Amino acid sequence: MKVACVGGGPAALYLSILLKRQDPSHDITVHERNPAGSTYGWGVTYWGGLLEKLRAGDPESADAISEHSVRWSDGVAHVGDRTTVHHGDEGHGIGRHRLLDILADRARSLGVRVEFESEITAAAQLPGADLIVAGDGVRSALRERHAGHFGPEVSIGRNKYIWLGTTKVFDSFTFAFVETAHGWIWCYGYRFSDEQSTCVVECSPETWTGLGLHEASEADGLALLERLFAGPLDGHRLIGRAKGDGSAQWLNFRTLTNRTWRRGNVVLLGDAAHTTHYSIGAGTTLALEDAIGLAGALRGSTDGPPDLGPALARYERERRSALLSVQSAARYSAQWYENLPRYIGLDPAQMFALLGQRHSPLLPHIPPQLYYRIDRAAEQLEPLRRMKRWLGPRVARTLHGRTGAPRG
């Protein structure tokens, strides 16, 4: 097949690697509109399960990703002047630049063409392609050109957030909640190298405007945030990415779903097809799992290319099914932070425990302290653990039935 991947993110690059490994005769080009090395973002988080899947698909790139990743196992929460620690599963972090370089180098070594400053906004620009993969992000130009067919829907989160870097190297995945005269503001920090960490700052719109962040320049805003988070940052600076006018890039999270992921020989991948709230740390993982799913669906016989129609339908069906529980968890996670006053007054250990339970569909409907006591008891008694596992999916299905099944 002749394959054109539009967008040079991790998913499109990894898909090109998998397709080349399946059949070296595939003619594959990755088109990235930006110059080489100009990617946004700081670090990417993932867990051990993803690394196992990557190693099954391409051991060479998986080994390189593992070699250049940092690891942590603890979570730390600072709530005002109180601190609590949670020992959990091992997490991994890698710089987005590093990840893209690894995948691009591996793709080229297999014969994939990676073309930068190559902007594709319409399938008509790729007349010879048998398959066009729209991996061009949440604002996908290929998808928007046929929005009536794909049926994208976007819901806007309430809270404001900004994605920053810092020279503070966090030893653990760190949460810090700071009370101000205008409400609480908090950050999530995790290292992705031995020199830098990612620091995502979030707050309610009332706190954002009350602190004057809505009209502050990036420099002034960073100075304020450095003062607010001076403790967790240990005096280190924050690093932003200002717009052309010098303003900071505060955003509201956009949760994207689509009615369908395919149109003829065009198929959506990663953020072009779906997004999940950053607080569950799964965006890159889900995009790479899309690539694995699409490559598997496209695995044809040795006599010729696969029949695209059934293959793309299978990819969409399987990935939609896999995403349902993750999308539900992401919605509840975002709502937990949007309703922070409900939990912030708890003892830090209790609050951190419920922070870990923020994906639960039960939590918004049970008083937090009662939920905490039930959850602690369930950890001790096997019958309660079984009941908790049994109840969770059923309540989730009931809630989905009331509000409409998730799409995307």
C-alpha positions in Angstrom: 0.0 0.0 0.0 0.9 3.6 -0.4 0.2 5.2 3.0 0.2 8.9 3.9 0.3 9.7 7.6 -0.7 13.4 8.2 0.9 14.7 11.5 4.2 13.7 12.9 3.2 12.9 16.4 4.0 9.6 18.3 0.9 7.7 17.0 1.6 8.4 13.3 5.3 7.7 13.6 4.7 4.5 15.5 2.0 3.3 13.0 4.5 3.8 10.1 7.0 1.7 12.0 4.5 -1.1 12.6 3.3 -1.1 9.0 6.8 -1.2 7.6 7.6 -4.2 9.9 4.5 -6.0 8.7 5.4 -5.4 5.1 8.6 -3.6 4.0 7.1 -3.0 0.5 4.6 -0.5 1.9 5.3 3.0 0.6 4.9 5.3 3.7 5.3 9.0 4.1 4.8 11.0 7.4 3.9 14.6 6.7 4.5 17.0 9.6 3.5 20.7 9.0 6.0 22.1 11.6 9.8 22.3 11.2 11.9 19.6 12.7 12.4 19.9 16.4 9.6 22.4 17.0 7.2 20.1 18.8 5.2 21.5 21.8 5.0 19.9 25.2 7.4 18.9 27.9 7.2 15.3 29.1 5.1 12.3 28.4 4.0 9.8 31.1 3.3 6.1 30.6 3.1 2.9 32.6 4.8 -0.5 32.3 1.9 -2.0 30.4 2.4 0.3 27.4 6.1 -0.6 27.3 5.2 -4.3 27.0 2.9 -3.6 24.1 5.6 -1.4 22.4 8.1 -4.2 22.8 5.8 -6.7 21.2 5.3 -4.3 18.2 8.9 -3.2 17.7 11.5 -4.2 20.3 14.2 -1.8 19.0 12.2 1.4 19.5 10.7 0.1 22.8 14.2 -0.5 24.1 15.3 3.0 23.1 12.2 4.5 24.8 12.9 2.5 28.0 16.6 3.5 28.0 15.8 7.2 27.8 12.9 7.2 30.3 13.0 8.1 34.0 11.0 6.2 36.6 9.2 6.9 39.8 6.9 4.9 42.1 5.7 7.3 44.8 3.0 10.0 44.7 3.3 13.0 47.0 0.6 15.5 47.8 1.2 18.9 49.4 -2.0 20.4 50.8 -1.1 23.8 52.2 1.6 23.1 54.7 0.7 19.4 55.1 2.2 16.5 53.1 1.3 12.9 52.5 3.0 10.1 50.5 1.4 7.2 48.6 3.4 4.2 47.4 2.0 3.0 44.1 2.9 1.4 40.7 6.0 2.4 38.8 5.5 5.2 36.3 7.7 6.4 33.5 8.5 9.7 32.0 10.2 10.7 28.7 10.7 14.1 27.0 8.3 14.5 24.1 11.2 15.7 21.9 13.2 12.6 22.8 10.3 10.3 22.1 9.6 11.8 18.7 13.3 11.7 17.8 13.5 8.0 18.7 10.4 7.1 16.7 11.4 9.3 13.7 14.9 7.8 13.6 13.5 4.2 13.8 10.9 4.9 11.1 13.6 6.3 8.7 15.8 3.3 9.4 12.9 1.1 8.1 12.5 3.2 4.9 9.7 5.6 6.0 9.9 9.1 4.6 9.5 11.7 7.3 8.8 15.1 5.7 8.8 18.3 7.9 7.1 21.6 6.8 4.7 19.5 4.7 1.2 20.8 5.5 -1.7 18.6 4.3 -5.2 20.0 4.8 -7.1 17.9 2.2 -7.1 14.4 1.0 -6.9 15.8 -2.6 -3.3 16.7 -1.9 -2.5 13.0 -1.7 -4.1 11.6 -4.8 -2.0 8.5 -5.0 -2.4 7.3 -1.4 -4.3 4.1 -0.8 -4.7 5.0 2.9 -4.6 8.5 4.5 -4.2 8.6 8.3 -5.3 11.8 9.9 -3.1 12.0 13.0 -3.0 15.8 12.9 -4.3 16.4 16.4 -7.5 17.7 18.1 -7.9 20.5 15.5 -7.4 18.1 12.6 -7.7 19.9 9.3 -8.5 16.7 7.5 -11.3 15.9 9.9 -12.7 19.5 9.9 -12.8 19.5 6.1 -15.5 16.8 6.3 -16.9 17.7 9.7 -20.4 16.9 8.6 -19.4 13.3 8.0 -17.1 12.7 11.0 -19.5 14.5 13.4 -17.0 15.9 15.8 -18.3 17.1 19.2 -16.3 19.1 21.7 -17.2 19.7 25.3 -15.2 22.4 27.1 -14.0 21.9 30.7 -14.7 24.5 33.3 -11.2 24.8 34.9 -8.3 26.8 33.4 -4.9 25.1 33.0 -1.5 25.8 31.6 1.2 23.3 30.6 4.7 24.4 31.8 8.2 23.0 32.3 10.4 23.5 35.3 14.1 23.0 36.2 12.9 21.3 39.4 13.5 17.5 39.1 10.7 15.9 41.1 11.6 12.6 42.7 8.0 11.5 42.8 4.8 12.3 41.0 3.9 15.5 42.9 0.6 17.2 43.5 0.6 20.6 45.3 -2.6 22.4 46.4 -2.2 26.1 47.5 -5.0 28.2 49.0 -5.2 31.8 48.0 -7.6 34.7 48.8 -9.4 33.8 45.6 -9.6 30.0 46.0 -7.4 27.0 45.5 -4.8 26.6 42.8 -2.9 23.3 42.2 -0.2 21.7 40.1 0.8 18.3 38.9 4.6 17.8 38.6 6.6 14.8 37.2 10.1 14.6 35.8 10.8 13.4 32.3 14.6 13.7 32.3 17.4 14.2 34.8 17.2 18.0 34.2 13.6 19.0 33.8 10.0 18.2 34.8 6.5 18.9 33.5 4.4 21.1 35.7 0.7 21.5 34.9 -1.1 24.2 36.8 -4.9 24.3 37.2 -7.5 26.3 38.9 -11.2 27.4 38.7 -12.0 30.4 36.5 -12.9 32.4 39.6 -9.4 31.8 41.0 -7.8 32.5 37.6 -9.4 35.9 37.3 -9.1 36.7 41.0 -5.3 36.3 40.8 -5.2 38.4 37.7 -3.8 35.6 35.6 -6.4 36.3 32.9 -4.6 39.6 32.0 -1.0 38.9 33.1 1.8 38.5 30.6 3.4 35.2 30.6 6.5 36.5 32.5 4.3 38.1 35.2 2.1 35.0 35.4 5.1 32.7 35.8 6.6 34.9 38.5 3.3 34.7 40.5 3.1 30.9 40.1 6.7 30.5 41.2 5.8 32.4 44.4 2.7 30.3 45.0 4.5 27.0 44.5 7.8 28.1 45.9 7.8 25.1 48.4 7.3 22.2 45.9 9.5 24.0 43.4 12.3 24.5 45.9 12.9 27.9 44.4 13.3 26.6 40.8 11.9 28.5 37.9 8.9 27.7 35.6 9.3 27.6 31.9 6.5 28.7 29.6 5.8 28.9 25.9 4.3 32.3 25.3 2.1 33.3 22.3 3.4 35.8 19.8 1.9 38.7 21.8 3.6 37.6 25.0 0.5 36.3 26.7 0.4 32.9 28.5 -1.2 29.9 27.0 -4.0 29.2 29.5 -6.6 26.8 28.1 -9.8 25.0 28.9 -9.6 21.3 28.2 -11.4 20.2 25.0 -12.9 16.7 25.2 -13.4 15.6 21.6 -15.5 12.7 20.3 -16.5 11.8 16.8 -19.6 10.1 15.3 -17.3 8.1 13.0 -13.6 7.7 12.6 -13.4 6.9 8.9 -14.4 8.2 5.5 -13.4 6.3 2.4 -9.7 5.8 2.7 -9.3 8.4 5.4 -9.1 7.3 9.0 -8.6 9.2 12.3 -5.9 8.4 14.8 -5.1 9.7 18.3 -6.3 13.2 19.3 -7.9 13.7 15.9 -10.3 10.9 16.9 -10.6 11.4 20.7 -9.2 13.2 23.7 -9.2 12.3 27.4 -8.5 14.7 30.2 -4.8 15.2 31.0 -5.4 14.3 34.7 -5.3 10.6 33.9 -2.1 10.9 32.0 -3.2 8.6 29.2 -3.2 10.8 26.0 0.0 9.5 24.4 -0.6 6.0 25.6 -4.1 5.9 24.0 -2.7 7.4 20.7 0.0 4.7 20.5 -2.6 2.0 21.3 -4.6 3.4 18.4 -1.6 2.9 16.2 -1.2 -0.7 17.4 -4.9 -1.3 16.8 -4.9 0.1 13.3 -1.8 -1.8 12.3 -3.3 -5.0 13.5 -6.5 -4.3 11.6 -4.5 -3.6 8.4 -2.5 -6.8 8.7 -3.4 -8.4 5.3 -2.5 -11.6 3.6 0.8 -12.0 1.8 -1.1 -11.9 -1.6 -2.0 -8.2 -1.4 -3.2 -5.2 0.7 -6.1 -5.7 3.1 -9.6 -4.7 2.2 -9.7 -1.2 3.7 -13.4 -1.0 4.4 -13.6 -4.0 6.8 -10.2 -3.3 8.2 -11.0 0.3 9.2 -14.4 -0.7 10.5 -12.7 -3.3 12.7 -10.1 -0.8 14.0 -12.8 1.8 14.9 -15.0 -0.8 16.6 -12.2 -2.3 18.7 -10.7 1.0 19.7 -14.1 2.6 20.6 -14.8 -0.4 22.9 -11.3 -0.2 24.5 -11.8 3.5 25.1 -15.2 3.4 26.9 -13.9 2.8 30.4 -10.9 5.2 30.0 -13.2 8.0 28.7 -15.5 7.4 31.7 -12.6 7.6 34.1 -11.3 10.8 32.5 -14.7 12.5 32.8 -14.9 11.7 36.5 -11.3 12.7 37.0 -11.9 16.1 35.5 -15.0 16.5 37.6 -13.1 15.7 40.8 -10.9 18.7 40.2 -13.8 20.9 39.2 -15.4 20.0 42.5 -12.2 20.3 44.6 -14.0 22.1 47.6 -15.9 18.9 48.2 -12.6 17.1 49.1 -10.0 19.7 50.0 -11.0 19.9 53.7 -10.3 16.3 54.4 -7.3 15.1 56.2 -4.5 15.0 53.5 -4.2 11.2 53.7 -7.9 10.8 53.1 -7.9 13.4 50.4 -5.0 11.7 48.6 -6.8 8.4 48.9 -9.9 9.9 47.2 -7.7 11.6 44.6 -6.6 8.0 43.7 -10.4 7.1 43.5 -11.4 10.1 41.4 -12.2 7.8 38.4 -15.0 6.2 40.4 -18.6 6.8 39.3 -19.7 6.2 42.9 -17.6 8.9 44.5 -19.7 12.0 43.4 -22.8 10.4 45.0 -21.4 9.3 48.4 -20.2 11.7 51.1 -16.4 11.7 50.8 -15.7 10.6 54.4 -18.2 7.7 54.1 -16.7 6.7 50.8 -13.2 6.7 52.3 -14.3 4.4 55.2 -16.0 2.0 52.7 -12.9 2.0 50.5 -10.6 1.3 53.4 -12.9 -1.5 54.6 -13.0 -2.9 51.1 -9.2 -3.2 51.1 -9.4 -5.5 54.1 -12.4 -7.7 53.3 -12.5 -9.7 50.1 -16.4 -9.8 49.9 -16.5 -6.0 50.0 -13.7 -5.9 47.3 -15.8 -8.1 45.1 -18.9 -6.0 45.7 -17.0 -2.8 44.9 -15.7 -4.3 41.6 -19.3 -5.5 40.8 -21.0 -2.3 41.6 -18.6 0.1 39.9 -19.3 -1.0 36.2 -23.0 -1.3 36.8 -23.3 2.2 38.3 -21.2 3.5 35.4 -23.6 1.8 32.9 -26.6 3.3 34.7 -25.2 6.8 34.6 -24.2 6.4 31.0 -27.8 5.3 30.2 -29.1 8.5 31.8 -26.7 10.9 30.1 -26.2 9.3 26.8 -23.5 6.7 25.9 -20.0 8.2 25.4 -18.9 8.6 21.9 -15.3 9.0 20.5 
